[in-house]
Amino acid sequence: MSNEHSASFALVSKIVFYICFSIVLCFWISSCRLNEKIITECKNSCKTFSSHMRSVTSRECECSSLPGLETNGQNDLWVLPNN
């Protein structure tokens, strides 16, 4: 009797596990959608004089500085040449 009980308990626990796993997987897949609103919000957040949007996903917005604007080297727009 106890062997039958442990076998049925193992079966029920596996069923519950797979149901929970399937639900979590469905929610995770549905949250991976990237729409135009998310892209626009990321662009507006990164829009400054010296930065722009580098990449955007449904979970993350990454800004990057524009090359040459923040350095004081040869690429700087406001430095006169040494000639």
N, C-alpha and C positions, 0 to 999 in steps of 0.2 A: 504494500500500500504506500509506503513512504517513497519508494522508487517511482511510482506513478505520480505521486504528488510533486516530487522534485522535477520530473520530466515535464509535467504540465506547467509548473512555475517557470521553468526555463523557456518553454514555448511562449507563454504569455509575456514574459519579460522581453523576449526577442521581438515580438509583435509590437509591443509598446515602443521599444527602441526605434524600430524602423519607421513607425508612424511619426514619432517625434523628429527623427532625422529628416524625413520627407518634408515635414512642415517647415523646419528651419531652412532646408535647401530651397524650397519654393520662395520663402520670404527673401532669402539672400539673392536669388536670381532676379526677383522682381525689383529689388533695390538697385540693380546695376544699370538702370535706364538713365541715359543722358539726354536731356532735352534742351531746346533752345533757351528756355528761361534760365537754366543753370549756367549755360555758356555766357549769356548776357550779364548775369549777376557777377560772374567771375571777371569778365572784361571791365565792368564798372568798378569793381573792387581794386583791380590792379592798375587802373588808368590814373597815372600821375605823370609828372614831367619827366621822371627818370626811370619809369618801369612800365612793363607790359605783361600781358598774360603769357606764361610759358606753357602751361598745360592745364587741362581740366578733365576731371573724371566725375562720376556721380558722387564721389565721396571727398574729393580734394580739389582745391584750386591753388595752383602754384604760380606765383608772380616772379618775374625776373627783371633785373635792372637792364636798361638799354646799354649796349656796349659803347664805351668812349665818352659818355656824358659825365660819369662820376670820377673818372681818373684825371690826373693832372699830367698826363703824358702827351705823346705825339698825336693821339687820337682825339684829344679834347678840342671841342669846337671853338673855344674862347681863347686859345693860346696862339700867339702869332709865331710864324716860323722864324728860325734863327738865322736866316740869310742876311 
